[in-house]
Amino acid sequence: MAIKKLTYVIVACCILSACSSTLPVKGLIQDSNESFSGTTLEHANGNADLKITSNQGAVCTGNYAYITKHQGKGAFNCDDGRSGPFKFITMGEWGAGHGQLGGDKFTFTFGSLTPEANM
C-alpha cells in the first residue's frame, strides 16, 4: 500500500512540475547604466517567483500574479533596500513590463525579448 501512495505522489509531482516554467528576465533602470538579469519561475496556479541581480551587485526577489490572461502585477524587494511595484503584459512565453524600483523607473522583459528591443 505504501508503494501505491508513493507512486501517486511521484506522478502528482511530475504533473505539477510540467506545468511550471522558468523564463529569463532582463531589466534596466531608466537614465542609468544599471541593468538586471535573472529568472522567473511561473507556477501552474498563475503565481510566480522571480530573482534578478544587478550589474552593480544588488539582488532583488519578488512575486507576481496574473490579473487577466495577459496582464499581471507584483513587487520587487532588493537586498540594498530598494523596492517597488510593477505591472506587465504577456503573450505566453514572453512579455514586458514597467514599474518603480527605489523611486526610479524600471523596465523589463521576460522570455525571448530583451529590454533593448522594446525601447
C-alpha positions as CSV (number, residue, x, y, z in Angstrom):
1,M,0.0,0.0,0.0
2,A,2.9,2.4,0.8
3,I,4.3,1.9,-2.7
4,K,1.0,2.8,-4.3
5,K,0.8,6.0,-2.3
6,L,4.4,6.9,-3.2
7,T,3.6,6.3,-6.9
8,Y,0.7,8.7,-6.7
9,V,2.9,11.3,-5.0
10,I,5.6,10.9,-7.7
11,V,3.1,11.2,-10.5
12,A,1.5,14.3,-9.0
13,C,4.9,16.0,-8.6
14,C,5.8,15.2,-12.2
15,I,2.5,16.7,-13.4
16,L,2.8,19.8,-11.3
17,S,6.4,20.4,-12.4
18,A,5.5,20.1,-16.0
19,C,3.0,22.9,-15.6
20,S,5.6,25.4,-14.3
21,S,8.2,27.2,-16.5
22,T,11.4,29.1,-15.9
23,L,12.0,32.2,-18.2
24,P,14.9,34.6,-18.4
25,V,14.3,38.2,-17.2
26,K,16.3,41.3,-18.2
27,G,15.7,44.8,-16.9
28,L,17.0,48.4,-16.9
29,I,16.8,51.4,-14.6
30,Q,15.9,54.4,-16.7
31,D,18.6,57.1,-17.1
32,S,21.1,54.8,-15.5
33,N,23.7,52.2,-16.5
34,E,22.3,49.7,-14.1
35,S,20.9,46.6,-15.7
36,F,19.5,43.4,-14.2
37,S,19.2,39.8,-15.3
38,G,17.7,36.7,-13.7
39,T,14.8,34.3,-14.0
40,T,11.2,33.9,-13.2
41,L,9.5,30.7,-12.2
42,E,5.9,30.6,-13.2
43,H,3.7,28.1,-11.3
44,A,0.6,26.2,-12.5
45,N,-1.7,28.3,-10.3
46,G,-0.7,31.6,-12.2
47,N,1.6,33.0,-9.5
48,A,5.3,33.3,-9.9
49,D,8.6,34.0,-8.1
50,L,11.5,35.9,-9.6
51,K,15.1,36.7,-8.8
52,I,17.2,39.2,-10.6
53,T,20.7,40.5,-10.0
54,S,22.0,44.0,-10.8
55,N,25.3,44.5,-12.7
56,Q,26.1,46.6,-9.6
57,G,25.5,43.7,-7.2
58,A,22.0,44.2,-5.8
59,V,19.9,41.0,-5.6
60,C,16.1,41.5,-6.0
61,T,13.4,39.0,-5.4
62,G,9.7,39.3,-5.9
63,N,6.5,37.6,-6.8
64,Y,3.6,38.4,-9.1
65,A,0.1,37.2,-10.0
66,Y,-1.9,37.4,-13.2
67,I,-4.9,39.8,-13.1
68,T,-6.1,38.7,-16.5
69,K,-4.9,36.1,-19.0
70,H,-2.4,38.7,-20.4
71,Q,-1.7,41.1,-17.5
72,G,-0.2,40.8,-14.1
73,K,1.3,42.8,-11.3
74,G,3.8,42.3,-8.5
75,A,6.5,43.8,-6.4
76,F,10.3,43.7,-6.0
77,N,12.3,43.8,-2.8
78,C,16.1,44.2,-3.1
79,D,18.9,43.4,-0.6
80,D,20.1,47.0,-0.9
81,G,16.8,48.4,0.5
82,R,15.1,49.3,-2.8
83,S,11.6,48.0,-3.5
84,G,8.7,48.8,-5.7
85,P,5.6,47.6,-7.6
86,F,5.5,46.6,-11.3
87,K,2.9,45.7,-14.0
88,F,3.4,43.6,-17.1
89,I,1.7,42.3,-20.2
90,T,2.4,38.8,-21.6
91,M,1.7,36.8,-24.7
92,G,2.6,33.4,-23.1
93,E,6.3,32.7,-23.1
94,W,7.3,36.3,-23.4
95,G,6.3,39.7,-22.2
96,A,7.3,43.2,-21.0
97,G,6.7,45.4,-18.0
98,H,7.5,48.5,-16.1
99,G,7.4,49.8,-12.5
100,Q,9.3,51.6,-9.8
101,L,12.4,50.4,-8.1
102,G,13.6,52.6,-5.3
103,G,11.8,55.6,-6.9
104,D,13.4,55.0,-10.3
105,K,11.6,53.8,-13.4
106,F,12.4,50.2,-14.1
107,T,11.6,48.4,-17.4
108,F,12.0,44.7,-18.0
109,T,11.2,41.9,-20.4
110,F,11.0,38.1,-19.9
111,G,11.1,35.2,-22.2
112,S,12.6,35.7,-25.7
113,L,12.5,39.5,-25.7
114,T,15.2,41.9,-24.5
115,P,14.8,45.4,-22.9
116,E,16.7,46.9,-25.8
117,A,14.2,45.5,-28.3
118,N,11.3,47.4,-26.6
119,M,12.9,50.8,-26.3
